[in-house]
Amino acid sequence: MEPILSGLITPGTDHEESLLERAFAEAIDRAETTDETTERVLEAAYEQFRRIGIRRSTMEDVAKRAGVSRITVYRRFSTKDALVQQVIRREFRRYFDQFLLDIQGAETVAERVEVGFASSLRAIRNNPLIGGLMDTEPEIVVPSMIGDGGRTMTTVSRFVAERLSKEQRAGTVAEDIDVEVVAEMMVRISTSFLVTPSHRIDLDDDQQVRAIARRFLVPMLEPSSH
């Protein structure tokens, strides 16, 4: 895996959370942990990476854009890799947050699946940083999605399974449904669309995307006939 993103998905030890797992936990707990200067540096880095790309950007570029000294940046992020990881973690946190926001208005579990599926694809594809990197520097982002031993899928699947478990406790999903398996299937389908865009389905058309979810994903939550 590209060293720049190795810490995003893969922790340093068996017990250390990856940054993506931390983004998931923060979205659930609504945690905010950055001070004003750190947030300023992260926002500057986001703009720098979005406009210039990760490879061509330096810590000095970020410091200049943030209006702080290079030493200030290094005090908060010891390496460029650490800064990149935190910026992308923040974008995934925004993805989790947006997903939760988008499904709030849906009235049924079927509608929440449709909206959530469309939201997931839209949030990643339209993200100026992650979506842009998938187009311009795919060798950085794609391996983190499919070449990490399944860790990314596991983390995002856990997020989806948590939502489906909540539905199950509310009685909107049958008790005999294995929500962890269903969540993984949903995430695998989403990842496939993100990594290999379809030539038959317009992923920018929410109605088409929701129709796919309605036809193929929602039935996975229907009670077994046996």
TORPA-4810 file (N, C-alpha, C, O; in nm, 3 decimals):
<nodes>
NODE_1_0.084_-0.120_0.000_0.000_0.000_0.000_0.087_0.124_0.000_0.196_0.125_0.058_M
NODE_2_0.040_0.230_-0.065_0.110_0.357_-0.063_0.136_0.399_0.082_0.042_0.407_0.161_E
NODE_3_0.266_0.428_0.119_0.297_0.463_0.257_0.216_0.580_0.310_0.181_0.582_0.428_P
NODE_4_0.186_0.677_0.225_0.113_0.796_0.269_-0.019_0.759_0.335_-0.062_0.825_0.429_I
NODE_5_-0.084_0.654_0.285_-0.216_0.620_0.337_-0.217_0.495_0.424_-0.323_0.453_0.470_L
NODE_6_-0.100_0.435_0.448_-0.100_0.309_0.522_-0.164_0.324_0.659_-0.234_0.233_0.704_S
NODE_7_-0.143_0.435_0.727_-0.199_0.454_0.860_-0.345_0.488_0.860_-0.410_0.482_0.964_G
NODE_8_-0.400_0.524_0.744_-0.543_0.553_0.737_-0.622_0.428_0.766_-0.722_0.431_0.838_L
NODE_9_-0.578_0.316_0.708_-0.652_0.192_0.721_-0.586_0.097_0.820_-0.655_0.034_0.900_I
NODE_10_-0.453_0.084_0.815_-0.384_-0.017_0.891_-0.323_0.041_1.017_-0.241_0.133_1.008_T
NODE_11_-0.360_-0.008_1.135_-0.304_0.044_1.259_-0.163_-0.004_1.281_-0.116_-0.096_1.214_P
NODE_12_-0.095_0.057_1.375_0.042_0.019_1.403_0.052_-0.113_1.476_0.152_-0.183_1.460_G
NODE_13_-0.048_-0.149_1.557_-0.048_-0.276_1.628_-0.185_-0.339_1.616_-0.278_-0.279_1.562_T
NODE_14_-0.196_-0.461_1.665_-0.324_-0.532_1.656_-0.433_-0.461_1.736_-0.551_-0.482_1.709_D
NODE_15_-0.395_-0.377_1.834_-0.494_-0.316_1.922_-0.514_-0.168_1.895_-0.598_-0.103_1.959_H
NODE_16_-0.439_-0.114_1.802_-0.449_0.028_1.772_-0.551_0.051_1.660_-0.546_-0.017_1.558_E
NODE_17_-0.641_0.145_1.678_-0.742_0.173_1.577_-0.680_0.242_1.457_-0.590_0.326_1.471_E
NODE_18_-0.729_0.208_1.335_-0.688_0.282_1.217_-0.760_0.417_1.219_-0.854_0.436_1.295_S
NODE_19_-0.716_0.509_1.135_-0.779_0.640_1.130_-0.922_0.632_1.079_-1.008_0.709_1.122_L
NODE_20_-0.947_0.539_0.987_-1.084_0.523_0.937_-1.175_0.473_1.047_-1.290_0.516_1.058_L
NODE_21_-1.124_0.381_1.129_-1.203_0.332_1.242_-1.230_0.444_1.341_-1.338_0.451_1.400_E
NODE_22_-1.132_0.532_1.361_-1.152_0.646_1.451_-1.255_0.742_1.393_-1.336_0.799_1.467_R
NODE_23_-1.253_0.760_1.260_-1.352_0.848_1.197_-1.492_0.793_1.220_-1.586_0.868_1.246_A
NODE_24_-1.506_0.660_1.209_-1.635_0.596_1.234_-1.680_0.618_1.378_-1.794_0.655_1.403_F
NODE_25_-1.588_0.596_1.472_-1.621_0.613_1.614_-1.659_0.757_1.644_-1.753_0.782_1.721_A
NODE_26_-1.588_0.852_1.585_-1.618_0.993_1.609_-1.755_1.032_1.554_-1.826_1.112_1.615_E
NODE_27_-1.792_0.974_1.440_-1.923_1.005_1.382_-2.034_0.955_1.474_-2.138_1.020_1.489_A
NODE_28_-2.012_0.838_1.534_-2.112_0.782_1.624_-2.118_0.862_1.754_-2.226_0.890_1.807_I
NODE_29_-2.000_0.899_1.805_-1.994_0.968_1.934_-2.005_1.119_1.921_-2.014_1.190_2.022_D
NODE_30_-2.003_1.170_1.795_-2.008_1.314_1.769_-1.890_1.385_1.835_-1.906_1.495_1.889_R
NODE_31_-1.773_1.325_1.830_-1.655_1.381_1.898_-1.584_1.484_1.811_-1.574_1.469_1.690_A
NODE_32_-1.536_1.588_1.876_-1.451_1.689_1.812_-1.327_1.704_1.899_-1.338_1.729_2.019_E
NODE_33_-1.209_1.688_1.838_-1.088_1.686_1.920_-0.981_1.785_1.876_-0.873_1.786_1.936_T
NODE_34_-1.004_1.866_1.777_-0.899_1.954_1.726_-0.915_2.096_1.780_-1.026_2.145_1.798_T
NODE_35_-0.799_2.160_1.806_-0.802_2.300_1.848_-0.807_2.390_1.725_-0.798_2.342_1.612_D
NODE_36_-0.821_2.519_1.747_-0.842_2.612_1.636_-0.725_2.613_1.538_-0.747_2.614_1.417_E
NODE_37_-0.602_2.613_1.588_-0.486_2.617_1.499_-0.474_2.487_1.420_-0.444_2.490_1.300_T
NODE_38_-0.496_2.375_1.486_-0.490_2.246_1.417_-0.594_2.239_1.307_-0.566_2.193_1.197_T
NODE_39_-0.715_2.286_1.337_-0.822_2.287_1.237_-0.784_2.377_1.119_-0.814_2.346_1.004_E
NODE_40_-0.719_2.487_1.150_-0.674_2.579_1.044_-0.572_2.512_0.953_-0.576_2.529_0.831_R
NODE_41_-0.480_2.437_1.012_-0.379_2.365_0.934_-0.446_2.256_0.850_-0.412_2.239_0.733_V
NODE_42_-0.540_2.183_0.909_-0.610_2.077_0.836_-0.688_2.132_0.718_-0.688_2.073_0.610_L
NODE_43_-0.754_2.245_0.738_-0.830_2.306_0.630_-0.738_2.353_0.518_-0.769_2.337_0.400_E
NODE_44_-0.622_2.411_0.556_-0.525_2.455_0.457_-0.469_2.336_0.379_-0.450_2.343_0.258_A
NODE_45_-0.442_2.227_0.450_-0.390_2.107_0.385_-0.494_2.049_0.289_-0.461_2.006_0.178_A
NODE_46_-0.619_2.048_0.333_-0.727_2.001_0.247_-0.730_2.080_0.116_-0.737_2.022_0.008_Y
NODE_47_-0.725_2.212_0.126_-0.726_2.298_0.007_-0.602_2.274_-0.079_-0.611_2.268_-0.201_E
NODE_48_-0.489_2.261_-0.014_-0.363_2.239_-0.086_-0.366_2.108_-0.163_-0.333_2.104_-0.282_Q
NODE_49_-0.405_2.001_-0.096_-0.409_1.869_-0.160_-0.515_1.866_-0.270_-0.495_1.804_-0.375_F
NODE_50_-0.628_1.933_-0.245_-0.735_1.934_-0.345_-0.693_2.007_-0.471_-0.724_1.964_-0.582_R
NODE_51_-0.621_2.117_-0.454_-0.583_2.200_-0.569_-0.458_2.149_-0.641_-0.452_2.152_-0.764_R
NODE_52_-0.360_2.104_-0.565_-0.231_2.070_-0.623_-0.206_1.920_-0.629_-0.129_1.873_-0.713_I
NODE_53_-0.270_1.846_-0.539_-0.243_1.703_-0.529_-0.152_1.675_-0.410_-0.082_1.764_-0.362_G
NODE_54_-0.154_1.552_-0.364_-0.076_1.517_-0.246_0.074_1.510_-0.277_0.156_1.564_-0.203_I
NODE_55_0.108_1.444_-0.387_0.249_1.424_-0.417_0.324_1.555_-0.437_0.439_1.568_-0.396_R
NODE_56_0.259_1.652_-0.499_0.328_1.776_-0.533_0.326_1.879_-0.420_0.389_1.984_-0.429_R
NODE_57_0.254_1.849_-0.314_0.241_1.943_-0.202_0.347_1.916_-0.095_0.387_1.802_-0.074_S
NODE_58_0.392_2.023_-0.029_0.489_2.012_0.079_0.431_2.069_0.207_0.329_2.137_0.205_T
NODE_59_0.498_2.042_0.316_0.455_2.098_0.444_0.469_2.250_0.442_0.390_2.321_0.505_M
NODE_60_0.568_2.299_0.371_0.585_2.444_0.358_0.467_2.506_0.285_0.422_2.614_0.320_E
NODE_61_0.417_2.437_0.182_0.300_2.486_0.108_0.179_2.498_0.202_0.105_2.596_0.198_D
NODE_62_0.162_2.397_0.285_0.048_2.396_0.378_0.062_2.510_0.479_-0.035_2.580_0.507_V
NODE_63_0.182_2.527_0.532_0.205_2.633_0.631_0.174_2.769_0.571_0.111_2.853_0.635_A
NODE_64_0.219_2.792_0.450_0.195_2.919_0.383_0.046_2.943_0.362_-0.003_3.053_0.384_K
NODE_65_-0.024_2.840_0.318_-0.168_2.854_0.294_-0.243_2.877_0.425_-0.344_2.947_0.427_R
NODE_66_-0.196_2.817_0.534_-0.261_2.832_0.664_-0.225_2.964_0.732_-0.292_3.006_0.826_A
NODE_67_-0.119_3.029_0.684_-0.076_3.153_0.745_-0.006_3.132_0.878_-0.012_3.216_0.967_G
NODE_68_0.061_3.016_0.889_0.136_2.986_1.012_0.277_2.947_0.973_0.307_2.930_0.855_V
NODE_69_0.364_2.933_1.072_0.502_2.895_1.044_0.511_2.745_1.016_0.424_2.668_1.056_S
NODE_70_0.618_2.706_0.948_0.640_2.565_0.920_0.656_2.487_1.050_0.613_2.372_1.059_R
NODE_71_0.718_2.549_1.150_0.737_2.484_1.280_0.602_2.454_1.345_0.585_2.350_1.408_I
NODE_72_0.506_2.546_1.328_0.372_2.524_1.385_0.308_2.401_1.326_0.245_2.322_1.397_T
NODE_73_0.324_2.383_1.196_0.268_2.264_1.130_0.334_2.138_1.182_0.267_2.040_1.214_V
NODE_74_0.468_2.141_1.192_0.541_2.022_1.237_0.516_1.990_1.384_0.529_1.874_1.425_Y
NODE_75_0.480_2.089_1.464_0.449_2.063_1.604_0.322_1.979_1.616_0.307_1.900_1.709_R
NODE_76_0.233_1.998_1.522_0.105_1.925_1.525_0.108_1.797_1.443_0.040_1.700_1.475_R
NODE_77_0.187_1.798_1.336_0.198_1.681_1.249_0.345_1.659_1.218_0.405_1.737_1.143_F
NODE_78_0.403_1.556_1.275_0.548_1.536_1.266_0.597_1.506_1.126_0.713_1.532_1.093_S
NODE_79_0.508_1.451_1.041_0.545_1.418_0.904_0.432_1.454_0.809_0.318_1.477_0.852_T
NODE_80_0.463_1.458_0.682_0.360_1.482_0.581_0.259_1.367_0.580_0.139_1.389_0.565_K
NODE_81_0.310_1.245_0.597_0.220_1.130_0.602_0.115_1.146_0.711_-0.003_1.117_0.689_D
NODE_82_0.158_1.191_0.828_0.065_1.208_0.941_-0.040_1.313_0.908_-0.156_1.297_0.943_A
NODE_83_0.001_1.419_0.841_-0.093_1.525_0.802_-0.194_1.473_0.700_-0.314_1.498_0.712_L
NODE_84_-0.144_1.402_0.600_-0.233_1.347_0.497_-0.336_1.254_0.559_-0.454_1.260_0.527_V
NODE_85_-0.290_1.168_0.649_-0.381_1.074_0.714_-0.492_1.145_0.789_-0.608_1.105_0.783_Q
NODE_86_-0.457_1.251_0.860_-0.557_1.324_0.938_-0.655_1.397_0.848_-0.774_1.404_0.878_Q
NODE_87_-0.607_1.452_0.737_-0.696_1.522_0.644_-0.797_1.424_0.585_-0.916_1.454_0.578_V
NODE_88_-0.750_1.309_0.542_-0.840_1.212_0.480_-0.933_1.150_0.585_-1.049_1.120_0.555_I
NODE_89_-0.882_1.132_0.708_-0.971_1.085_0.815_-1.087_1.181_0.835_-1.201_1.140_0.855_R
NODE_90_-1.056_1.311_0.829_-1.160_1.412_0.848_-1.264_1.404_0.736_-1.383_1.425_0.759_R
NODE_91_-1.219_1.374_0.615_-1.313_1.362_0.504_-1.402_1.239_0.521_-1.521_1.245_0.490_E
NODE_92_-1.346_1.130_0.570_-1.431_1.013_0.596_-1.527_1.040_0.711_-1.640_0.991_0.709_F
NODE_93_-1.484_1.117_0.808_-1.575_1.155_0.917_-1.693_1.233_0.858_-1.808_1.212_0.897_R
NODE_94_-1.664_1.322_0.764_-1.770_1.399_0.699_-1.863_1.307_0.620_-1.983_1.330_0.613_R
NODE_95_-1.804_1.202_0.562_-1.885_1.105_0.489_-1.984_1.037_0.582_-2.103_1.027_0.552_Y
NODE_96_-1.934_0.989_0.697_-2.022_0.924_0.794_-2.130_1.021_0.843_-2.247_0.984_0.854_F
NODE_97_-2.090_1.144_0.872_-2.185_1.245_0.920_-2.294_1.272_0.816_-2.412_1.280_0.849_D
NODE_98_-2.252_1.286_0.689_-2.348_1.316_0.583_-2.446_1.201_0.563_-2.564_1.224_0.540_Q
NODE_99_-2.396_1.079_0.572_-2.482_0.961_0.560_-2.593_0.966_0.665_-2.710_0.948_0.633_F
NODE_100_-2.554_0.991_0.789_-2.653_0.997_0.897_-2.752_1.110_0.876_-2.871_1.095_0.906_L
NODE_101_-2.705_1.221_0.825_-2.792_1.335_0.799_-2.891_1.305_0.688_-3.010_1.337_0.698_L
NODE_102_-2.842_1.243_0.581_-2.927_1.217_0.464_-3.041_1.121_0.493_-3.150_1.137_0.440_D
NODE_103_-3.016_1.020_0.578_-3.121_0.920_0.600_-3.224_0.966_0.703_-3.324_0.898_0.724_I
NODE_104_-3.201_1.079_0.768_-3.294_1.126_0.871_-3.435_1.151_0.818_-3.534_1.127_0.888_Q
NODE_105_-3.444_1.199_0.695_-3.575_1.234_0.641_-3.652_1.118_0.583_-3.770_1.132_0.550_G
NODE_106_-3.587_1.001_0.568_-3.655_0.884_0.511_-3.753_0.826_0.612_-3.725_0.822_0.731_A
NODE_107_-3.868_0.781_0.563_-3.975_0.737_0.652_-3.980_0.586_0.674_-4.038_0.541_0.773_E
NODE_108_-3.920_0.508_0.585_-3.922_0.362_0.599_-3.781_0.309_0.588_-3.691_0.378_0.540_T
NODE_109_-3.761_0.184_0.632_-3.629_0.124_0.622_-3.587_0.109_0.476_-3.470_0.126_0.442_V
NODE_110_-3.684_0.077_0.388_-3.653_0.064_0.246_-3.604_0.196_0.189_-3.508_0.201_0.113_A
NODE_111_-3.671_0.304_0.228_-3.631_0.435_0.179_-3.494_0.473_0.236_-3.414_0.537_0.167_E
NODE_112_-3.468_0.435_0.360_-3.338_0.467_0.419_-3.225_0.392_0.348_-3.115_0.446_0.334_R
NODE_113_-3.252_0.270_0.304_-3.153_0.195_0.228_-3.126_0.263_0.094_-3.011_0.279_0.053_V
NODE_114_-3.234_0.304_0.027_-3.218_0.373_-0.102_-3.138_0.502_-0.086_-3.041_0.525_-0.158_E
NODE_115_-3.181_0.584_0.009_-3.116_0.714_0.032_-2.972_0.694_0.077_-2.883_0.766_0.033_V
NODE_116_-2.950_0.597_0.165_-2.816_0.573_0.215_-2.721_0.526_0.107_-2.605_0.567_0.103_G
NODE_117_-2.769_0.439_0.019_-2.687_0.390_-0.092_-2.649_0.505_-0.184_-2.532_0.519_-0.221_F
NODE_118_-2.746_0.586_-0.221_-2.719_0.701_-0.308_-2.627_0.801_-0.239_-2.536_0.857_-0.302_A
NODE_119_-2.650_0.823_-0.110_-2.567_0.916_-0.033_-2.423_0.870_-0.029_-2.332_0.952_-0.044_S
NODE_120_-2.401_0.741_-0.009_-2.266_0.687_0.000_-2.188_0.710_-0.128_-2.074_0.758_-0.126_S
NODE_121_-2.249_0.677_-0.240_-2.181_0.695_-0.368_-2.156_0.843_-0.397_-2.048_0.881_-0.442_L
NODE_122_-2.256_0.925_-0.370_-2.244_1.068_-0.397_-2.137_1.132_-0.310_-2.057_1.213_-0.357_R
NODE_123_-2.136_1.095_-0.181_-2.044_1.158_-0.087_-1.899_1.134_-0.125_-1.816_1.224_-0.114_A
NODE_124_-1.868_1.012_-0.169_-1.729_0.982_-0.206_-1.696_1.039_-0.343_-1.593_1.103_-0.360_I
NODE_125_-1.784_1.016_-0.441_-1.756_1.063_-0.577_-1.747_1.215_-0.585_-1.665_1.269_-0.660_R
NODE_126_-1.830_1.284_-0.509_-1.835_1.430_-0.517_-1.744_1.499_-0.417_-1.735_1.622_-0.415_N
NODE_127_-1.677_1.421_-0.333_-1.585_1.483_-0.238_-1.469_1.543_-0.316_-1.400_1.472_-0.389_N
NODE_128_-1.444_1.675_-0.301_-1.339_1.740_-0.379_-1.201_1.679_-0.361_-1.119_1.683_-0.452_P
NODE_129_-1.175_1.622_-0.243_-1.043_1.563_-0.220_-1.040_1.416_-0.258_-0.964_1.377_-0.346_L
NODE_130_-1.122_1.334_-0.191_-1.117_1.190_-0.216_-1.162_1.156_-0.357_-1.097_1.078_-0.427_I
NODE_131_-1.275_1.215_-0.400_-1.322_1.191_-0.536_-1.222_1.241_-0.638_-1.200_1.175_-0.740_G
NODE_132_-1.160_1.355_-0.611_-1.061_1.410_-0.703_-0.938_1.322_-0.711_-0.883_1.300_-0.819_G
NODE_133_-0.894_1.270_-0.595_-0.777_1.182_-0.594_-0.805_1.052_-0.668_-0.715_0.995_-0.730_L
NODE_134_-0.929_1.004_-0.661_-0.962_0.881_-0.733_-0.949_0.901_-0.883_-0.923_0.806_-0.957_M
NODE_135_-0.967_1.025_-0.929_-0.952_1.055_-1.071_-0.806_1.084_-1.109_-0.758_1.037_-1.212_D
NODE_136_-0.736_1.161_-1.024_-0.602_1.208_-1.059_-0.488_1.126_-1.001_-0.383_1.113_-1.064_T
NODE_137_-0.508_1.068_-0.882_-0.404_0.989_-0.818_-0.465_0.861_-0.761_-0.456_0.836_-0.640_E
NODE_138_-0.529_0.779_-0.848_-0.599_0.659_-0.799_-0.506_0.562_-0.729_-0.551_0.484_-0.644_P
NODE_139_-0.377_0.565_-0.762_-0.283_0.472_-0.699_-0.268_0.499_-0.550_-0.216_0.415_-0.476_E
NODE_140_-0.313_0.617_-0.504_-0.307_0.649_-0.362_-0.433_0.601_-0.290_-0.424_0.546_-0.180_I
NODE_141_-0.549_0.623_-0.351_-0.676_0.597_-0.282_-0.726_0.455_-0.301_-0.766_0.390_-0.204_V
NODE_142_-0.726_0.405_-0.425_-0.788_0.275_-0.453_-0.726_0.161_-0.372_-0.801_0.079_-0.320_V
NODE_143_-0.592_0.152_-0.359_-0.537_0.042_-0.278_-0.587_0.044_-0.135_-0.598_-0.061_-0.071_P
NODE_144_-0.617_0.163_-0.083_-0.666_0.171_0.055_-0.807_0.118_0.067_-0.853_0.086_0.177_S
NODE_145_-0.878_0.106_-0.047_-1.015_0.058_-0.044_-1.024_-0.092_-0.067_-1.111_-0.159_-0.011_M
NODE_146_-0.931_-0.147_-0.149_-0.944_-0.288_-0.186_-0.819_-0.369_-0.159_-0.822_-0.492_-0.171_I
NODE_147_-0.708_-0.305_-0.124_-0.583_-0.378_-0.108_-0.533_-0.381_0.034_-0.412_-0.389_0.056_G
NODE_148_-0.621_-0.373_0.132_-0.578_-0.364_0.271_-0.626_-0.483_0.353_-0.644_-0.473_0.474_D
NODE_149_-0.646_-0.595_0.284_-0.692_-0.714_0.356_-0.835_-0.706_0.403_-0.876_-0.780_0.493_G
NODE_150_-0.913_-0.617_0.343_-1.054_-0.604_0.377_-1.082_-0.514_0.495_-1.196_-0.508_0.541_G
NODE_151_-0.981_-0.444_0.547_-1.001_-0.363_0.667_-1.096_-0.246_0.643_-1.180_-0.215_0.727_R
NODE_152_-1.083_-0.180_0.527_-1.173_-0.069_0.497_-1.317_-0.116_0.490_-1.406_-0.055_0.551_T
NODE_153_-1.340_-0.224_0.416_-1.476_-0.277_0.404_-1.532_-0.316_0.540_-1.650_-0.295_0.568_M
NODE_154_-1.447_-0.374_0.624_-1.492_-0.416_0.756_-1.538_-0.297_0.839_-1.641_-0.303_0.906_T
NODE_155_-1.461_-0.188_0.833_-1.495_-0.070_0.912_-1.624_-0.006_0.864_-1.712_0.026_0.944_T
NODE_156_-1.636_0.014_0.732_-1.756_0.076_0.678_-1.876_-0.017_0.696_-1.987_0.028_0.723_V
NODE_157_-1.853_-0.148_0.680_-1.961_-0.245_0.702_-2.011_-0.238_0.846_-2.131_-0.251_0.871_S
NODE_158_-1.919_-0.219_0.938_-1.959_-0.208_1.080_-2.049_-0.087_1.101_-2.144_-0.091_1.179_R
NODE_159_-2.017_0.021_1.030_-2.099_0.141_1.038_-2.241_0.113_0.987_-2.339_0.150_1.051_F
NODE_160_-2.251_0.048_0.870_-2.381_0.015_0.812_-2.455_-0.086_0.900_-2.575_-0.073_0.922_V
NODE_161_-2.382_-0.186_0.950_-2.445_-0.288_1.036_-2.502_-0.225_1.162_-2.606_-0.267_1.212_A
NODE_162_-2.434_-0.123_1.213_-2.484_-0.053_1.332_-2.619_0.010_1.304_-2.709_0.006_1.388_E
NODE_163_-2.633_0.070_1.185_-2.762_0.131_1.147_-2.869_0.025_1.129_-2.983_0.044_1.171_R
NODE_164_-2.833_-0.089_1.066_-2.930_-0.195_1.044_-2.970_-0.262_1.176_-3.085_-0.302_1.193_L
NODE_165_-2.877_-0.273_1.269_-2.909_-0.329_1.400_-3.009_-0.240_1.473_-3.098_-0.288_1.543_S
NODE_166_-2.993_-0.111_1.456_-3.087_-0.016_1.516_-3.227_-0.037_1.457_-3.327_-0.032_1.529_K
NODE_167_-3.232_-0.059_1.325_-3.361_-0.088_1.260_-3.420_-0.217_1.317_-3.540_-0.226_1.341_E
NODE_168_-3.334_-0.317_1.337_-3.380_-0.446_1.388_-3.439_-0.432_1.529_-3.541_-0.492_1.561_Q
NODE_169_-3.371_-0.352_1.611_-3.422_-0.331_1.747_-3.554_-0.256_1.747_-3.637_-0.272_1.837_R
NODE_170_-3.574_-0.173_1.643_-3.699_-0.096_1.631_-3.810_-0.179_1.568_-3.925_-0.134_1.561_A
NODE_171_-3.777_-0.299_1.521_-3.878_-0.386_1.462_-3.903_-0.363_1.315_-3.999_-0.419_1.261_G
NODE_172_-3.820_-0.283_1.249_-3.840_-0.256_1.106_-3.763_-0.353_1.017_-3.783_-0.356_0.896_T
NODE_173_-3.674_-0.433_1.078_-3.602_-0.539_1.007_-3.622_-0.667_1.085_-3.610_-0.669_1.207_V
NODE_174_-3.654_-0.774_1.014_-3.684_-0.902_1.079_-3.566_-0.953_1.161_-3.450_-0.929_1.127_A
NODE_175_-3.597_-1.024_1.269_-3.493_-1.074_1.360_-3.405_-1.179_1.296_-3.290_-1.196_1.337_E
NODE_176_-3.457_-1.251_1.194_-3.376_-1.358_1.134_-3.280_-1.308_1.027_-3.211_-1.387_0.964_D
NODE_177_-3.276_-1.177_1.006_-3.183_-1.119_0.909_-3.046_-1.102_0.974_-3.034_-1.043_1.081_I
NODE_178_-2.942_-1.153_0.908_-2.806_-1.134_0.956_-2.758_-0.998_0.905_-2.708_-0.987_0.793_D
NODE_179_-2.773_-0.896_0.988_-2.745_-0.759_0.942_-2.598_-0.738_0.910_-2.565_-0.652_0.829_V
NODE_180_-2.509_-0.814_0.973_-2.367_-0.798_0.944_-2.335_-0.845_0.802_-2.256_-0.781_0.731_E
NODE_181_-2.395_-0.955_0.761_-2.375_-1.005_0.625_-2.436_-0.909_0.524_-2.375_-0.877_0.422_V
NODE_182_-2.559_-0.864_0.553_-2.626_-0.770_0.462_-2.544_-0.642_0.449_-2.527_-0.590_0.339_V
NODE_183_-2.494_-0.591_0.560_-2.414_-0.469_0.556_-2.290_-0.488_0.469_-2.256_-0.401_0.389_A
NODE_184_-2.223_-0.603_0.485_-2.104_-0.627_0.404_-2.138_-0.634_0.256_-2.064_-0.581_0.173_E
NODE_185_-2.248_-0.698_0.221_-2.288_-0.706_0.082_-2.316_-0.567_0.024_-2.276_-0.536_-0.088_M
NODE_186_-2.384_-0.484_0.103_-2.414_-0.349_0.057_-2.286_-0.268_0.034_-2.274_-0.196_-0.065_M
NODE_187_-2.191_-0.282_0.126_-2.065_-0.207_0.114_-1.982_-0.259_-0.003_-1.919_-0.180_-0.073_V
NODE_188_-1.982_-0.389_-0.024_-1.907_-0.446_-0.137_-1.964_-0.395_-0.271_-1.889_-0.365_-0.363_R
NODE_189_-2.094_-0.386_-0.279_-2.156_-0.335_-0.402_-2.120_-0.188_-0.421_-2.085_-0.147_-0.531_I
NODE_190_-2.128_-0.110_-0.315_-2.093_0.032_-0.323_-1.948_0.049_-0.365_-1.918_0.132_-0.451_S
NODE_191_-1.858_-0.028_-0.305_-1.716_-0.018_-0.337_-1.689_-0.053_-0.481_-1.605_0.010_-0.547_T
NODE_192_-1.759_-0.154_-0.532_-1.742_-0.193_-0.671_-1.778_-0.078_-0.765_-1.707_-0.053_-0.863_S
NODE_193_-1.887_-0.009_-0.736_-1.927_0.105_-0.819_-1.824_0.217_-0.812_-1.798_0.284_-0.912_F
NODE_194_-1.766_0.238_-0.693_-1.669_0.346_-0.676_-1.538_0.317_-0.747_-1.481_0.405_-0.811_L
NODE_195_-1.491_0.193_-0.736_-1.363_0.157_-0.795_-1.372_0.137_-0.945_-1.280_0.173_-1.020_V
NODE_196_-1.483_0.078_-0.990_-1.503_0.053_-1.133_-1.637_0.111_-1.175_-1.738_0.041_-1.171_T
NODE_197_-1.641_0.238_-1.216_-1.768_0.303_-1.254_-1.841_0.226_-1.363_-1.779_0.168_-1.453_P
NODE_198_-1.972_0.227_-1.354_-2.056_0.155_-1.450_-2.072_0.234_-1.580_-2.078_0.357_-1.580_S
NODE_199_-2.079_0.160_-1.692_-2.109_0.222_-1.821_-2.258_0.210_-1.853_-2.303_0.261_-1.956_H
NODE_200_-2.333_0.145_-1.766_-2.476_0.126_-1.788_-2.560_0.207_-1.691_-2.674_0.243_-1.721_R
NODE_201_-2.505_0.236_-1.574_-2.580_0.309_-1.472_-2.513_0.443_-1.447_-2.393_0.450_-1.419_I
NODE_202_-2.589_0.549_-1.457_-2.537_0.684_-1.434_-2.534_0.709_-1.283_-2.637_0.732_-1.220_D
NODE_203_-2.415_0.703_-1.227_-2.401_0.718_-1.083_-2.428_0.860_-1.035_-2.440_0.883_-0.914_L
NODE_204_-2.438_0.954_-1.127_-2.473_1.091_-1.091_-2.624_1.113_-1.091_-2.671_1.222_-1.057_D
NODE_205_-2.699_1.010_-1.129_-2.845_1.017_-1.132_-2.899_0.945_-1.009_-2.903_0.822_-1.005_D
NODE_206_-2.940_1.022_-0.909_-2.988_0.963_-0.785_-3.106_0.868_-0.806_-3.118_0.767_-0.736_D
NODE_207_-3.192_0.899_-0.901_-3.308_0.814_-0.926_-3.266_0.676_-0.975_-3.321_0.575_-0.933_Q
NODE_208_-3.167_0.673_-1.065_-3.117_0.544_-1.113_-3.051_0.466_-0.999_-3.072_0.346_-0.984_Q
NODE_209_-2.972_0.535_-0.921_-2.900_0.470_-0.811_-2.999_0.416_-0.708_-2.984_0.305_-0.657_V
NODE_210_-3.100_0.496_-0.676_-3.201_0.452_-0.580_-3.281_0.334_-0.634_-3.320_0.246_-0.558_R
NODE_211_-3.304_0.332_-0.765_-3.377_0.220_-0.826_-3.298_0.090_-0.813_-3.355_-0.016_-0.791_A
NODE_212_-3.164_0.099_-0.827_-3.078_-0.018_-0.809_-3.089_-0.068_-0.665_-3.102_-0.188_-0.640_I
NODE_213_-3.084_0.025_-0.571_-3.096_-0.012_-0.429_-3.231_-0.076_-0.401_-3.239_-0.176_-0.329_A
NODE_214_-3.336_-0.019_-0.458_-3.471_-0.070_-0.435_-3.485_-0.213_-0.488_-3.551_-0.297_-0.426_R
NODE_215_-3.424_-0.240_-0.603_-3.439_-0.370_-0.667_-3.348_-0.477_-0.607_-3.389_-0.593_-0.594_R
NODE_216_-3.225_-0.439_-0.571_-3.128_-0.541_-0.531_-3.086_-0.538_-0.383_-3.049_-0.641_-0.328_F
NODE_217_-3.092_-0.422_-0.319_-3.047_-0.415_-0.180_-3.160_-0.432_-0.080_-3.147_-0.505_0.017_L
NODE_218_-3.271_-0.364_-0.105_-3.384_-0.372_-0.012_-3.433_-0.516_0.009_-3.464_-0.554_0.122_V
NODE_219_-3.440_-0.599_-0.098_-3.486_-0.737_-0.077_-3.400_-0.817_0.019_-3.447_-0.916_0.076_P
NODE_220_-3.275_-0.777_0.039_-3.189_-0.848_0.135_-3.238_-0.834_0.278_-3.198_-0.911_0.365_M
NODE_221_-3.326_-0.737_0.302_-3.379_-0.714_0.435_-3.517_-0.773_0.455_-3.578_-0.758_0.561_L
NODE_222_-3.567_-0.842_0.352_-3.698_-0.903_0.363_-3.689_-1.035_0.438_-3.591_-1.109_0.422_E
NODE_223_-3.789_-1.067_0.520_-3.788_-1.192_0.600_-3.773_-1.315_0.511_-3.821_-1.319_0.398_P
NODE_224_-3.706_-1.414_0.565_-3.689_-1.541_0.494_-3.825_-1.609_0.476_-3.911_-1.602_0.563_S
NODE_225_-3.843_-1.674_0.362_-3.970_-1.743_0.336_-3.972_-1.881_0.400_-4.075_-1.949_0.400_S
NODE_226_-3.856_-1.924_0.455_-3.849_-2.059_0.513_-3.883_-2.053_0.662_-3.883_-2.156_0.730_H
</nodes>
